[in-house]
Amino acid sequence: MSKLRRYHTAGNWYFISNVTYLRRPLLIEHADLLRSAFDTARARLRYDLLAWVILPDHFHALIDSRESDISRIMQRIKMGFAANWRRREEIARGRVWQNRFWDHIILDQD
């Protein structure tokens, strides 16, 4: 698999989309775990969450990365949610998220 390179400079606003593996509809039922994953990641990496929406099989978020790398932010969120979801569901292993995520840098208000 090729290594995806993302453009990053401090202070970018990103529109993020992230999808569960095989589009399993598990996010609404476990929204508390996703919220916790966002909070835990924010405690470790400095970023601002302006808005987000959770749908059954994916979420969208508007994130100001500040000086953090958006890939590290998303890695923390995805790993945190997956670990807590597996613990809750008593599952030892298995994929929770599709590989990667979709991001778009917000350049201006338009």
Jmol script that loads the backbone (N, CA, C; Angstrom):
load data "model"
ATOM      1  N   MET A   1       0.852  -1.179   0.000  1.00  0.00           N
ATOM      2  CA  MET A   1       0.000   0.000   0.000  1.00  0.00           C
ATOM      3  C   MET A   1       0.894   1.237   0.000  1.00  0.00           C
ATOM      4  N   SER A   2       0.562   2.205  -0.800  1.00  0.00           N
ATOM      5  CA  SER A   2       1.349   3.426  -0.849  1.00  0.00           C
ATOM      6  C   SER A   2       1.092   4.262   0.398  1.00  0.00           C
ATOM      7  N   LYS A   3       2.072   5.051   0.733  1.00  0.00           N
ATOM      8  CA  LYS A   3       1.941   5.909   1.901  1.00  0.00           C
ATOM      9  C   LYS A   3       1.248   7.211   1.483  1.00  0.00           C
ATOM     10  N   LEU A   4       0.114   7.472   2.090  1.00  0.00           N
ATOM     11  CA  LEU A   4      -0.640   8.689   1.781  1.00  0.00           C
ATOM     12  C   LEU A   4       0.037   9.869   2.467  1.00  0.00           C
ATOM     13  N   ARG A   5       0.286  10.908   1.735  1.00  0.00           N
ATOM     14  CA  ARG A   5       0.885  12.111   2.307  1.00  0.00           C
ATOM     15  C   ARG A   5      -0.196  13.180   2.412  1.00  0.00           C
ATOM     16  N   ARG A   6      -0.228  13.800   3.565  1.00  0.00           N
ATOM     17  CA  ARG A   6      -1.201  14.865   3.797  1.00  0.00           C
ATOM     18  C   ARG A   6      -0.460  16.182   3.970  1.00  0.00           C
ATOM     19  N   TYR A   7      -1.019  17.223   3.415  1.00  0.00           N
ATOM     20  CA  TYR A   7      -0.458  18.560   3.569  1.00  0.00           C
ATOM     21  C   TYR A   7      -0.790  19.051   4.964  1.00  0.00           C
ATOM     22  N   HIS A   8       0.218  19.549   5.675  1.00  0.00           N
ATOM     23  CA  HIS A   8      -0.038  20.030   7.028  1.00  0.00           C
ATOM     24  C   HIS A   8       0.792  21.268   7.323  1.00  0.00           C
ATOM     25  N   THR A   9       0.138  22.297   7.789  1.00  0.00           N
ATOM     26  CA  THR A   9       0.785  23.437   8.427  1.00  0.00           C
ATOM     27  C   THR A   9      -0.037  23.746   9.661  1.00  0.00           C
ATOM     28  N   ALA A  10       0.575  24.297  10.651  1.00  0.00           N
ATOM     29  CA  ALA A  10      -0.111  24.564  11.920  1.00  0.00           C
ATOM     30  C   ALA A  10      -1.313  25.474  11.708  1.00  0.00           C
ATOM     31  N   GLY A  11      -2.377  25.164  12.403  1.00  0.00           N
ATOM     32  CA  GLY A  11      -3.543  26.027  12.403  1.00  0.00           C
ATOM     33  C   GLY A  11      -4.534  25.807  11.281  1.00  0.00           C
ATOM     34  N   ASN A  12      -4.443  24.724  10.550  1.00  0.00           N
ATOM     35  CA  ASN A  12      -5.417  24.455   9.493  1.00  0.00           C
ATOM     36  C   ASN A  12      -6.737  23.977  10.085  1.00  0.00           C
ATOM     37  N   TRP A  13      -7.826  24.391   9.457  1.00  0.00           N
ATOM     38  CA  TRP A  13      -9.141  23.830   9.753  1.00  0.00           C
ATOM     39  C   TRP A  13      -9.391  22.710   8.766  1.00  0.00           C
ATOM     40  N   TYR A  14      -9.846  21.566   9.265  1.00  0.00           N
ATOM     41  CA  TYR A  14     -10.108  20.403   8.426  1.00  0.00           C
ATOM     42  C   TYR A  14     -11.559  19.973   8.555  1.00  0.00           C
ATOM     43  N   PHE A  15     -12.145  19.601   7.424  1.00  0.00           N
ATOM     44  CA  PHE A  15     -13.409  18.883   7.421  1.00  0.00           C
ATOM     45  C   PHE A  15     -13.038  17.411   7.279  1.00  0.00           C
ATOM     46  N   ILE A  16     -13.437  16.595   8.246  1.00  0.00           N
ATOM     47  CA  ILE A  16     -13.050  15.191   8.319  1.00  0.00           C
ATOM     48  C   ILE A  16     -14.271  14.306   8.153  1.00  0.00           C
ATOM     49  N   SER A  17     -14.103  13.203   7.431  1.00  0.00           N
ATOM     50  CA  SER A  17     -15.101  12.133   7.377  1.00  0.00           C
ATOM     51  C   SER A  17     -14.386  10.822   7.667  1.00  0.00           C
ATOM     52  N   ASN A  18     -15.015  10.000   8.485  1.00  0.00           N
ATOM     53  CA  ASN A  18     -14.428   8.724   8.848  1.00  0.00           C
ATOM     54  C   ASN A  18     -15.535   7.678   8.909  1.00  0.00           C
ATOM     55  N   VAL A  19     -15.272   6.481   8.344  1.00  0.00           N
ATOM     56  CA  VAL A  19     -16.302   5.465   8.157  1.00  0.00           C
ATOM     57  C   VAL A  19     -15.917   4.182   8.896  1.00  0.00           C
ATOM     58  N   THR A  20     -16.902   3.516   9.479  1.00  0.00           N
ATOM     59  CA  THR A  20     -16.660   2.242  10.140  1.00  0.00           C
ATOM     60  C   THR A  20     -16.384   1.156   9.112  1.00  0.00           C
ATOM     61  N   TYR A  21     -15.698   0.123   9.547  1.00  0.00           N
ATOM     62  CA  TYR A  21     -15.362  -1.005   8.680  1.00  0.00           C
ATOM     63  C   TYR A  21     -16.641  -1.689   8.205  1.00  0.00           C
ATOM     64  N   LEU A  22     -16.723  -1.912   6.911  1.00  0.00           N
ATOM     65  CA  LEU A  22     -17.900  -2.502   6.260  1.00  0.00           C
ATOM     66  C   LEU A  22     -19.182  -1.726   6.549  1.00  0.00           C
ATOM     67  N   ARG A  23     -18.994  -0.456   6.921  1.00  0.00           N
ATOM     68  CA  ARG A  23     -20.116   0.449   7.224  1.00  0.00           C
ATOM     69  C   ARG A  23     -21.057  -0.125   8.288  1.00  0.00           C
ATOM     70  N   ARG A  24     -20.471  -0.768   9.286  1.00  0.00           N
ATOM     71  CA  ARG A  24     -21.288  -1.291  10.391  1.00  0.00           C
ATOM     72  C   ARG A  24     -21.921  -0.122  11.144  1.00  0.00           C
ATOM     73  N   PRO A  25     -23.222  -0.175  11.390  1.00  0.00           N
ATOM     74  CA  PRO A  25     -23.927   0.936  12.051  1.00  0.00           C
ATOM     75  C   PRO A  25     -23.803   0.867  13.577  1.00  0.00           C
ATOM     76  N   LEU A  26     -22.620   1.207  14.101  1.00  0.00           N
ATOM     77  CA  LEU A  26     -22.427   1.079  15.537  1.00  0.00           C
ATOM     78  C   LEU A  26     -22.176   2.392  16.262  1.00  0.00           C
ATOM     79  N   LEU A  27     -22.079   3.497  15.548  1.00  0.00           N
ATOM     80  CA  LEU A  27     -21.686   4.749  16.189  1.00  0.00           C
ATOM     81  C   LEU A  27     -22.791   5.408  17.010  1.00  0.00           C
ATOM     82  N   ILE A  28     -24.014   5.381  16.553  1.00  0.00           N
ATOM     83  CA  ILE A  28     -25.099   6.033  17.306  1.00  0.00           C
ATOM     84  C   ILE A  28     -25.263   5.370  18.671  1.00  0.00           C
ATOM     85  N   GLU A  29     -25.284   4.060  18.680  1.00  0.00           N
ATOM     86  CA  GLU A  29     -25.458   3.318  19.930  1.00  0.00           C
ATOM     87  C   GLU A  29     -24.295   3.537  20.900  1.00  0.00           C
ATOM     88  N   HIS A  30     -23.127   3.832  20.352  1.00  0.00           N
ATOM     89  CA  HIS A  30     -21.926   4.001  21.180  1.00  0.00           C
ATOM     90  C   HIS A  30     -21.362   5.413  21.052  1.00  0.00           C
ATOM     91  N   ALA A  31     -22.240   6.383  20.925  1.00  0.00           N
ATOM     92  CA  ALA A  31     -21.818   7.776  20.773  1.00  0.00           C
ATOM     93  C   ALA A  31     -21.025   8.257  21.979  1.00  0.00           C
ATOM     94  N   ASP A  32     -21.332   7.731  23.152  1.00  0.00           N
ATOM     95  CA  ASP A  32     -20.582   8.120  24.349  1.00  0.00           C
ATOM     96  C   ASP A  32     -19.116   7.730  24.235  1.00  0.00           C
ATOM     97  N   LEU A  33     -18.836   6.592  23.634  1.00  0.00           N
ATOM     98  CA  LEU A  33     -17.453   6.153  23.452  1.00  0.00           C
ATOM     99  C   LEU A  33     -16.725   7.025  22.433  1.00  0.00           C
ATOM    100  N   LEU A  34     -17.433   7.438  21.394  1.00  0.00           N
ATOM    101  CA  LEU A  34     -16.820   8.316  20.401  1.00  0.00           C
ATOM    102  C   LEU A  34     -16.521   9.675  21.024  1.00  0.00           C
ATOM    103  N   ARG A  35     -17.452  10.186  21.795  1.00  0.00           N
ATOM    104  CA  ARG A  35     -17.231  11.469  22.488  1.00  0.00           C
ATOM    105  C   ARG A  35     -16.026  11.372  23.416  1.00  0.00           C
ATOM    106  N   SER A  36     -15.935  10.279  24.143  1.00  0.00           N
ATOM    107  CA  SER A  36     -14.803  10.058  25.038  1.00  0.00           C
ATOM    108  C   SER A  36     -13.488   9.994  24.263  1.00  0.00           C
ATOM    109  N   ALA A  37     -13.495   9.356  23.101  1.00  0.00           N
ATOM    110  CA  ALA A  37     -12.285   9.267  22.278  1.00  0.00           C
ATOM    111  C   ALA A  37     -11.847  10.654  21.804  1.00  0.00           C
ATOM    112  N   PHE A  38     -12.799  11.506  21.413  1.00  0.00           N
ATOM    113  CA  PHE A  38     -12.475  12.876  21.025  1.00  0.00           C
ATOM    114  C   PHE A  38     -11.872  13.629  22.208  1.00  0.00           C
ATOM    115  N   ASP A  39     -12.482  13.488  23.387  1.00  0.00           N
ATOM    116  CA  ASP A  39     -12.001  14.200  24.578  1.00  0.00           C
ATOM    117  C   ASP A  39     -10.609  13.741  24.993  1.00  0.00           C
ATOM    118  N   THR A  40     -10.371  12.443  24.960  1.00  0.00           N
ATOM    119  CA  THR A  40      -9.062  11.902  25.327  1.00  0.00           C
ATOM    120  C   THR A  40      -7.989  12.373  24.349  1.00  0.00           C
ATOM    121  N   ALA A  41      -8.304  12.341  23.069  1.00  0.00           N
ATOM    122  CA  ALA A  41      -7.338  12.813  22.062  1.00  0.00           C
ATOM    123  C   ALA A  41      -7.053  14.299  22.248  1.00  0.00           C
ATOM    124  N   ARG A  42      -8.077  15.068  22.581  1.00  0.00           N
ATOM    125  CA  ARG A  42      -7.904  16.517  22.765  1.00  0.00           C
ATOM    126  C   ARG A  42      -7.040  16.821  23.990  1.00  0.00           C
ATOM    127  N   ALA A  43      -7.093  15.956  24.987  1.00  0.00           N
ATOM    128  CA  ALA A  43      -6.265  16.149  26.173  1.00  0.00           C
ATOM    129  C   ALA A  43      -4.781  15.911  25.864  1.00  0.00           C
ATOM    130  N   ARG A  44      -4.490  15.049  24.904  1.00  0.00           N
ATOM    131  CA  ARG A  44      -3.103  14.721  24.560  1.00  0.00           C
ATOM    132  C   ARG A  44      -2.556  15.582  23.433  1.00  0.00           C
ATOM    133  N   LEU A  45      -3.385  15.898  22.462  1.00  0.00           N
ATOM    134  CA  LEU A  45      -2.965  16.678  21.309  1.00  0.00           C
ATOM    135  C   LEU A  45      -3.826  17.942  21.261  1.00  0.00           C
ATOM    136  N   ARG A  46      -3.202  19.057  21.056  1.00  0.00           N
ATOM    137  CA  ARG A  46      -3.953  20.309  21.065  1.00  0.00           C
ATOM    138  C   ARG A  46      -4.702  20.481  19.753  1.00  0.00           C
ATOM    139  N   TYR A  47      -6.025  20.495  19.843  1.00  0.00           N
ATOM    140  CA  TYR A  47      -6.857  20.797  18.683  1.00  0.00           C
ATOM    141  C   TYR A  47      -8.209  21.281  19.185  1.00  0.00           C
ATOM    142  N   ASP A  48      -8.935  21.966  18.339  1.00  0.00           N
ATOM    143  CA  ASP A  48     -10.278  22.436  18.669  1.00  0.00           C
ATOM    144  C   ASP A  48     -11.281  21.714  17.785  1.00  0.00           C
ATOM    145  N   LEU A  49     -12.373  21.315  18.391  1.00  0.00           N
ATOM    146  CA  LEU A  49     -13.470  20.678  17.670  1.00  0.00           C
ATOM    147  C   LEU A  49     -14.593  21.703  17.575  1.00  0.00           C
ATOM    148  N   LEU A  50     -14.810  22.223  16.375  1.00  0.00           N
ATOM    149  CA  LEU A  50     -15.834  23.253  16.187  1.00  0.00           C
ATOM    150  C   LEU A  50     -17.218  22.633  16.083  1.00  0.00           C
ATOM    151  N   ALA A  51     -17.334  21.557  15.311  1.00  0.00           N
ATOM    152  CA  ALA A  51     -18.633  20.917  15.101  1.00  0.00           C
ATOM    153  C   ALA A  51     -18.401  19.474  14.700  1.00  0.00           C
ATOM    154  N   TRP A  52     -19.405  18.646  14.962  1.00  0.00           N
ATOM    155  CA  TRP A  52     -19.335  17.258  14.518  1.00  0.00           C
ATOM    156  C   TRP A  52     -20.732  16.693  14.462  1.00  0.00           C
ATOM    157  N   VAL A  53     -20.872  15.638  13.677  1.00  0.00           N
ATOM    158  CA  VAL A  53     -22.147  14.943  13.572  1.00  0.00           C
ATOM    159  C   VAL A  53     -21.840  13.451  13.502  1.00  0.00           C
ATOM    160  N   ILE A  54     -22.635  12.677  14.229  1.00  0.00           N
ATOM    161  CA  ILE A  54     -22.463  11.227  14.236  1.00  0.00           C
ATOM    162  C   ILE A  54     -23.645  10.620  13.492  1.00  0.00           C
ATOM    163  N   LEU A  55     -23.334   9.752  12.547  1.00  0.00           N
ATOM    164  CA  LEU A  55     -24.339   8.980  11.829  1.00  0.00           C
ATOM    165  C   LEU A  55     -24.090   7.515  12.165  1.00  0.00           C
ATOM    166  N   PRO A  56     -24.978   6.615  11.798  1.00  0.00           N
ATOM    167  CA  PRO A  56     -24.811   5.219  12.227  1.00  0.00           C
ATOM    168  C   PRO A  56     -23.471   4.586  11.850  1.00  0.00           C
ATOM    169  N   ASP A  57     -22.948   4.903  10.667  1.00  0.00           N
ATOM    170  CA  ASP A  57     -21.734   4.219  10.209  1.00  0.00           C
ATOM    171  C   ASP A  57     -20.569   5.159   9.902  1.00  0.00           C
ATOM    172  N   HIS A  58     -20.705   6.431  10.184  1.00  0.00           N
ATOM    173  CA  HIS A  58     -19.606   7.366   9.977  1.00  0.00           C
ATOM    174  C   HIS A  58     -19.843   8.645  10.765  1.00  0.00           C
ATOM    175  N   PHE A  59     -18.799   9.453  10.828  1.00  0.00           N
ATOM    176  CA  PHE A  59     -18.956  10.766  11.446  1.00  0.00           C
ATOM    177  C   PHE A  59     -18.243  11.807  10.603  1.00  0.00           C
ATOM    178  N   HIS A  60     -18.662  13.058  10.777  1.00  0.00           N
ATOM    179  CA  HIS A  60     -18.019  14.213  10.173  1.00  0.00           C
ATOM    180  C   HIS A  60     -17.602  15.125  11.319  1.00  0.00           C
ATOM    181  N   ALA A  61     -16.490  15.812  11.141  1.00  0.00           N
ATOM    182  CA  ALA A  61     -16.028  16.745  12.164  1.00  0.00           C
ATOM    183  C   ALA A  61     -15.319  17.912  11.505  1.00  0.00           C
ATOM    184  N   LEU A  62     -15.411  19.063  12.148  1.00  0.00           N
ATOM    185  CA  LEU A  62     -14.678  20.252  11.735  1.00  0.00           C
ATOM    186  C   LEU A  62     -13.668  20.532  12.840  1.00  0.00           C
ATOM    187  N   ILE A  63     -12.379  20.357  12.507  1.00  0.00           N
ATOM    188  CA  ILE A  63     -11.306  20.386  13.507  1.00  0.00           C
ATOM    189  C   ILE A  63     -10.273  21.435  13.144  1.00  0.00           C
ATOM    190  N   ASP A  64      -9.898  22.261  14.137  1.00  0.00           N
ATOM    191  CA  ASP A  64      -8.752  23.161  14.015  1.00  0.00           C
ATOM    192  C   ASP A  64      -7.568  22.412  14.599  1.00  0.00           C
ATOM    193  N   SER A  65      -6.601  22.069  13.768  1.00  0.00           N
ATOM    194  CA  SER A  65      -5.503  21.216  14.204  1.00  0.00           C
ATOM    195  C   SER A  65      -4.487  21.922  15.102  1.00  0.00           C
ATOM    196  N   ARG A  66      -4.573  23.241  15.187  1.00  0.00           N
ATOM    197  CA  ARG A  66      -3.569  24.028  15.910  1.00  0.00           C
ATOM    198  C   ARG A  66      -2.184  23.599  15.470  1.00  0.00           C
ATOM    199  N   GLU A  67      -1.342  23.186  16.412  1.00  0.00           N
ATOM    200  CA  GLU A  67      -0.004  22.757  15.994  1.00  0.00           C
ATOM    201  C   GLU A  67       0.111  21.244  15.869  1.00  0.00           C
ATOM    202  N   SER A  68      -0.983  20.521  16.018  1.00  0.00           N
ATOM    203  CA  SER A  68      -0.964  19.059  15.917  1.00  0.00           C
ATOM    204  C   SER A  68      -1.186  18.595  14.478  1.00  0.00           C
ATOM    205  N   ASP A  69      -0.710  17.412  14.194  1.00  0.00           N
ATOM    206  CA  ASP A  69      -0.871  16.792  12.880  1.00  0.00           C
ATOM    207  C   ASP A  69      -2.236  16.099  12.834  1.00  0.00           C
ATOM    208  N   ILE A  70      -3.021  16.360  11.814  1.00  0.00           N
ATOM    209  CA  ILE A  70      -4.370  15.804  11.724  1.00  0.00           C
ATOM    210  C   ILE A  70      -4.342  14.274  11.692  1.00  0.00           C
ATOM    211  N   SER A  71      -3.323  13.692  11.119  1.00  0.00           N
ATOM    212  CA  SER A  71      -3.226  12.226  11.097  1.00  0.00           C
ATOM    213  C   SER A  71      -3.060  11.660  12.502  1.00  0.00           C
ATOM    214  N   ARG A  72      -2.280  12.314  13.333  1.00  0.00           N
ATOM    215  CA  ARG A  72      -2.112  11.856  14.729  1.00  0.00           C
ATOM    216  C   ARG A  72      -3.399  12.038  15.517  1.00  0.00           C
ATOM    217  N   ILE A  73      -4.094  13.137  15.273  1.00  0.00           N
ATOM    218  CA  ILE A  73      -5.375  13.362  15.955  1.00  0.00           C
ATOM    219  C   ILE A  73      -6.345  12.238  15.608  1.00  0.00           C
ATOM    220  N   MET A  74      -6.485  11.963  14.321  1.00  0.00           N
ATOM    221  CA  MET A  74      -7.423  10.923  13.891  1.00  0.00           C
ATOM    222  C   MET A  74      -6.998   9.545  14.369  1.00  0.00           C
ATOM    223  N   GLN A  75      -5.711   9.277  14.397  1.00  0.00           N
ATOM    224  CA  GLN A  75      -5.227   7.996  14.903  1.00  0.00           C
ATOM    225  C   GLN A  75      -5.641   7.812  16.366  1.00  0.00           C
ATOM    226  N   ARG A  76      -5.467   8.842  17.176  1.00  0.00           N
ATOM    227  CA  ARG A  76      -5.852   8.761  18.591  1.00  0.00           C
ATOM    228  C   ARG A  76      -7.360   8.545  18.755  1.00  0.00           C
ATOM    229  N   ILE A  77      -8.151   9.266  17.975  1.00  0.00           N
ATOM    230  CA  ILE A  77      -9.607   9.137  18.069  1.00  0.00           C
ATOM    231  C   ILE A  77     -10.042   7.726  17.674  1.00  0.00           C
ATOM    232  N   LYS A  78      -9.548   7.259  16.545  1.00  0.00           N
ATOM    233  CA  LYS A  78      -9.939   5.941  16.052  1.00  0.00           C
ATOM    234  C   LYS A  78      -9.482   4.828  16.991  1.00  0.00           C
ATOM    235  N   MET A  79      -8.243   4.901  17.466  1.00  0.00           N
ATOM    236  CA  MET A  79      -7.740   3.866  18.367  1.00  0.00           C
ATOM    237  C   MET A  79      -8.459   3.890  19.708  1.00  0.00           C
ATOM    238  N   GLY A  80      -8.726   5.084  20.225  1.00  0.00           N
ATOM    239  CA  GLY A  80      -9.420   5.197  21.509  1.00  0.00           C
ATOM    240  C   GLY A  80     -10.820   4.627  21.448  1.00  0.00           C
ATOM    241  N   PHE A  81     -11.559   4.976  20.395  1.00  0.00           N
ATOM    242  CA  PHE A  81     -12.908   4.440  20.252  1.00  0.00           C
ATOM    243  C   PHE A  81     -12.871   2.931  20.095  1.00  0.00           C
ATOM    244  N   ALA A  82     -11.995   2.435  19.222  1.00  0.00           N
ATOM    245  CA  ALA A  82     -11.938   0.991  18.944  1.00  0.00           C
ATOM    246  C   ALA A  82     -11.631   0.194  20.209  1.00  0.00           C
ATOM    247  N   ALA A  83     -10.664   0.656  20.995  1.00  0.00           N
ATOM    248  CA  ALA A  83     -10.306  -0.065  22.223  1.00  0.00           C
ATOM    249  C   ALA A  83     -11.474  -0.100  23.198  1.00  0.00           C
ATOM    250  N   ASN A  84     -12.130   1.024  23.385  1.00  0.00           N
ATOM    251  CA  ASN A  84     -13.255   1.075  24.328  1.00  0.00           C
ATOM    252  C   ASN A  84     -14.461   0.297  23.817  1.00  0.00           C
ATOM    253  N   TRP A  85     -14.704   0.316  22.511  1.00  0.00           N
ATOM    254  CA  TRP A  85     -15.822  -0.438  21.943  1.00  0.00           C
ATOM    255  C   TRP A  85     -15.590  -1.936  22.089  1.00  0.00           C
ATOM    256  N   ARG A  86     -14.369  -2.380  21.784  1.00  0.00           N
ATOM    257  CA  ARG A  86     -14.052  -3.808  21.939  1.00  0.00           C
ATOM    258  C   ARG A  86     -14.206  -4.247  23.392  1.00  0.00           C
ATOM    259  N   ARG A  87     -13.744  -3.409  24.316  1.00  0.00           N
ATOM    260  CA  ARG A  87     -13.883  -3.722  25.745  1.00  0.00           C
ATOM    261  C   ARG A  87     -15.362  -3.847  26.122  1.00  0.00           C
ATOM    262  N   ARG A  88     -16.175  -2.910  25.686  1.00  0.00           N
ATOM    263  CA  ARG A  88     -17.604  -2.927  26.008  1.00  0.00           C
ATOM    264  C   ARG A  88     -18.290  -4.153  25.406  1.00  0.00           C
ATOM    265  N   GLU A  89     -17.938  -4.470  24.173  1.00  0.00           N
ATOM    266  CA  GLU A  89     -18.575  -5.586  23.475  1.00  0.00           C
ATOM    267  C   GLU A  89     -17.906  -6.935  23.758  1.00  0.00           C
ATOM    268  N   GLU A  90     -16.844  -6.902  24.574  1.00  0.00           N
ATOM    269  CA  GLU A  90     -16.089  -8.105  24.927  1.00  0.00           C
ATOM    270  C   GLU A  90     -15.585  -8.839  23.690  1.00  0.00           C
ATOM    271  N   ILE A  91     -14.950  -8.057  22.806  1.00  0.00           N
ATOM    272  CA  ILE A  91     -14.359  -8.570  21.576  1.00  0.00           C
ATOM    273  C   ILE A  91     -12.852  -8.380  21.697  1.00  0.00           C
ATOM    274  N   ALA A  92     -12.098  -9.443  21.453  1.00  0.00           N
ATOM    275  CA  ALA A  92     -10.642  -9.376  21.623  1.00  0.00           C
ATOM    276  C   ALA A  92      -9.949  -8.604  20.503  1.00  0.00           C
ATOM    277  N   ARG A  93     -10.403  -8.754  19.288  1.00  0.00           N
ATOM    278  CA  ARG A  93      -9.757  -8.085  18.160  1.00  0.00           C
ATOM    279  C   ARG A  93     -10.738  -7.961  17.001  1.00  0.00           C
ATOM    280  N   GLY A  94     -10.286  -7.290  15.978  1.00  0.00           N
ATOM    281  CA  GLY A  94     -11.119  -7.090  14.798  1.00  0.00           C
ATOM    282  C   GLY A  94     -11.148  -5.632  14.408  1.00  0.00           C
ATOM    283  N   ARG A  95     -11.381  -5.400  13.149  1.00  0.00           N
ATOM    284  CA  ARG A  95     -11.389  -4.026  12.644  1.00  0.00           C
ATOM    285  C   ARG A  95     -12.666  -3.307  13.042  1.00  0.00           C
ATOM    286  N   VAL A  96     -12.501  -2.029  13.322  1.00  0.00           N
ATOM    287  CA  VAL A  96     -13.632  -1.164  13.659  1.00  0.00           C
ATOM    288  C   VAL A  96     -13.798  -0.085  12.594  1.00  0.00           C
ATOM    289  N   TRP A  97     -12.696   0.422  12.068  1.00  0.00           N
ATOM    290  CA  TRP A  97     -12.710   1.529  11.113  1.00  0.00           C
ATOM    291  C   TRP A  97     -12.168   1.102   9.760  1.00  0.00           C
ATOM    292  N   GLN A  98     -12.659   1.754   8.716  1.00  0.00           N
ATOM    293  CA  GLN A  98     -12.031   1.602   7.409  1.00  0.00           C
ATOM    294  C   GLN A  98     -10.644   2.243   7.470  1.00  0.00           C
ATOM    295  N   ASN A  99      -9.749   1.793   6.603  1.00  0.00           N
ATOM    296  CA  ASN A  99      -8.426   2.406   6.550  1.00  0.00           C
ATOM    297  C   ASN A  99      -8.551   3.883   6.195  1.00  0.00           C
ATOM    298  N   ARG A 100      -7.683   4.642   6.771  1.00  0.00           N
ATOM    299  CA  ARG A 100      -7.561   6.066   6.487  1.00  0.00           C
ATOM    300  C   ARG A 100      -8.815   6.846   6.872  1.00  0.00           C
ATOM    301  N   PHE A 101      -8.878   8.071   6.399  1.00  0.00           N
ATOM    302  CA  PHE A 101     -10.029   8.954   6.586  1.00  0.00           C
ATOM    303  C   PHE A 101      -9.969   9.985   5.468  1.00  0.00           C
ATOM    304  N   TRP A 102     -11.074  10.677   5.254  1.00  0.00           N
ATOM    305  CA  TRP A 102     -11.127  11.700   4.224  1.00  0.00           C
ATOM    306  C   TRP A 102     -10.997  13.049   4.908  1.00  0.00           C
ATOM    307  N   ASP A 103     -10.133  13.918   4.370  1.00  0.00           N
ATOM    308  CA  ASP A 103      -9.989  15.255   4.945  1.00  0.00           C
ATOM    309  C   ASP A 103      -9.964  16.299   3.841  1.00  0.00           C
ATOM    310  N   HIS A 104     -10.412  17.464   4.194  1.00  0.00           N
ATOM    311  CA  HIS A 104     -10.412  18.604   3.277  1.00  0.00           C
ATOM    312  C   HIS A 104     -10.011  19.825   4.099  1.00  0.00           C
ATOM    313  N   ILE A 105      -8.958  20.503   3.682  1.00  0.00           N
ATOM    314  CA  ILE A 105      -8.535  21.712   4.386  1.00  0.00           C
ATOM    315  C   ILE A 105      -9.473  22.848   4.001  1.00  0.00           C
ATOM    316  N   ILE A 106      -9.996  23.517   5.012  1.00  0.00           N
ATOM    317  CA  ILE A 106     -10.870  24.672   4.793  1.00  0.00           C
ATOM    318  C   ILE A 106      -9.976  25.875   4.525  1.00  0.00           C
ATOM    319  N   LEU A 107     -10.078  26.427   3.335  1.00  0.00           N
ATOM    320  CA  LEU A 107      -9.210  27.528   2.944  1.00  0.00           C
ATOM    321  C   LEU A 107      -9.783  28.901   3.284  1.00  0.00           C
ATOM    322  N   ASP A 108     -11.102  29.039   3.169  1.00  0.00           N
ATOM    323  CA  ASP A 108     -11.739  30.310   3.466  1.00  0.00           C
ATOM    324  C   ASP A 108     -13.199  30.047   3.793  1.00  0.00           C
ATOM    325  N   GLN A 109     -13.922  31.107   4.099  1.00  0.00           N
ATOM    326  CA  GLN A 109     -15.312  30.956   4.515  1.00  0.00           C
ATOM    327  C   GLN A 109     -16.188  30.352   3.420  1.00  0.00           C
ATOM    328  N   ASP A 110     -15.899  30.642   2.164  1.00  0.00           N
ATOM    329  CA  ASP A 110     -16.680  30.092   1.067  1.00  0.00           C
ATOM    330  C   ASP A 110     -16.466  28.611   0.944  1.00  0.00           C
TER     331      ASP A 110
END
end "model"
wireframe off; spacefill off
backbone 0.3
color backbone group
